[in-house]
C-alpha cells in the first residue's frame, strides 16, 4: 500500500507518471501483481 501511495504522490508532484520497469509505475504494478498472485516472479528477471 505504501508503494501505491508513493506512485500517486510522485504523479501529483511531477504531473505525470514515471514509465520505467525498474523504478516507475510499471515496476510497482508488476510487483503488486506478483503480491496478489502469491508468486515470486518479477518481469524479466525470471525470463533470462
Backbone as CSV, one residue per row, in Angstrom:
resi,resn,N_x,N_y,N_z,CA_x,CA_y,CA_z,C_x,C_y,C_z
1,UNK,0.829,-1.182,0.000,0.000,0.000,0.000,0.877,1.250,0.000
2,UNK,2.003,1.175,0.669,2.901,2.326,0.712,3.413,2.657,-0.693
3,UNK,3.715,1.632,-1.471,4.212,1.852,-2.832,3.169,2.545,-3.694
4,UNK,1.903,2.159,-3.536,0.825,2.793,-4.298,0.738,4.276,-3.936
5,UNK,0.837,4.581,-2.657,0.784,5.970,-2.208,1.966,6.769,-2.744
6,UNK,3.149,6.145,-2.788,4.320,6.831,-3.326,4.141,7.156,-4.810
7,UNK,3.619,6.197,-5.582,3.391,6.423,-7.005,2.410,7.574,-7.204
8,UNK,1.321,7.561,-6.445,0.329,8.635,-6.570,0.912,9.987,-6.188
9,UNK,1.703,10.030,-5.115,2.302,11.294,-4.675,3.268,11.837,-5.722
10,UNK,4.085,10.971,-6.307,5.034,11.418,-7.331,4.309,11.876,-8.592
11,UNK,3.207,11.212,-8.928,2.427,11.612,-10.108,1.850,13.014,-9.897
12,UNK,1.361,13.287,-8.703,0.821,14.615,-8.386,1.945,15.652,-8.374
13,UNK,3.061,15.306,-7.774,4.192,16.227,-7.648,4.748,16.646,-9.011
14,UNK,4.880,15.673,-9.930,5.510,15.953,-11.218,4.523,16.126,-12.365
15,UNK,3.257,15.832,-12.124,2.249,15.998,-13.156,2.198,14.882,-14.181
16,UNK,2.981,13.831,-13.965,2.981,12.681,-14.864,3.596,11.491,-14.142
17,UNK,3.404,10.320,-14.712,3.968,9.118,-14.114,5.410,8.906,-14.539
18,UNK,6.024,7.922,-13.936,7.394,7.557,-14.244,7.316,6.195,-14.922
19,UNK,7.572,6.140,-16.223,7.267,4.954,-17.015,8.501,4.108,-17.306
20,UNK,9.071,3.537,-16.262,10.185,2.614,-16.445,9.879,1.340,-15.680
21,UNK,10.472,0.249,-16.110,10.189,-1.038,-15.475,10.742,-1.113,-14.065
22,UNK,11.950,-0.655,-13.859,12.597,-0.879,-12.567,12.293,0.199,-11.534
23,UNK,12.035,1.411,-11.959,11.867,2.489,-10.979,10.547,3.228,-11.109
24,UNK,9.688,2.791,-11.986,8.479,3.570,-12.226,7.184,2.851,-11.928
25,UNK,6.129,3.406,-12.479,4.784,2.909,-12.243,4.625,1.455,-12.693
26,UNK,5.223,1.100,-13.828,5.103,-0.259,-14.340,5.741,-1.270,-13.389
27,UNK,6.891,-0.918,-12.851,7.558,-1.808,-11.902,6.730,-2.028,-10.649
28,UNK,6.123,-0.965,-10.147,5.257,-1.084,-8.966,4.053,-1.955,-9.291
29,UNK,3.464,-1.746,-10.461,2.301,-2.542,-10.861,2.658,-4.017,-10.974
30,UNK,3.816,-4.330,-11.546,4.231,-5.727,-11.675,4.518,-6.344,-10.315
31,UNK,5.133,-5.591,-9.431,5.406,-6.080,-8.083,4.108,-6.371,-7.339
32,UNK,3.148,-5.447,-7.419,1.875,-5.648,-6.737,1.097,-6.813,-7.331
33,UNK,1.181,-6.999,-8.641,0.518,-8.144,-9.271,1.110,-9.454,-8.765
34,UNK,2.420,-9.497,-8.576,3.054,-10.692,-8.027,2.617,-10.937,-6.590
35,UNK,2.457,-9.857,-5.835,1.990,-9.999,-4.452,0.578,-10.579,-4.415
36,UNK,-0.291,-10.082,-5.283,-1.676,-10.561,-5.325,-1.721,-12.020,-5.780
37,UNK,-0.895,-12.364,-6.776,-0.877,-13.725,-7.308,-0.191,-14.699,-6.358
38,UNK,0.627,-14.180,-5.455,1.325,-15.031,-4.498,2.509,-15.766,-5.087
39,UNK,3.125,-15.197,-6.114,4.317,-15.823,-6.681,5.523,-14.907,-6.496
40,UNK,6.694,-15.411,-6.840,7.908,-14.614,-6.651,8.497,-14.157,-7.979
41,UNK,7.776,-14.342,-9.072,8.284,-13.930,-10.377,8.181,-12.417,-10.535
42,UNK,9.152,-11.856,-11.242,9.126,-10.422,-11.486,9.644,-10.137,-12.877
43,UNK,8.762,-9.703,-13.721,9.135,-9.226,-15.050,10.180,-10.058,-15.749
44,UNK,11.233,-9.418,-16.179,12.245,-10.079,-16.975,13.264,-10.859,-16.150
45,UNK,13.289,-10.685,-14.858,14.268,-11.412,-14.050,14.101,-12.911,-14.158
46,UNK,12.881,-13.397,-14.233,12.644,-14.826,-14.263,12.592,-15.394,-15.674
47,UNK,12.757,-14.537,-16.671,12.742,-14.998,-18.051,14.143,-15.361,-18.521
48,UNK,15.146,-14.604,-18.095,16.504,-14.807,-18.545,17.247,-15.762,-17.654
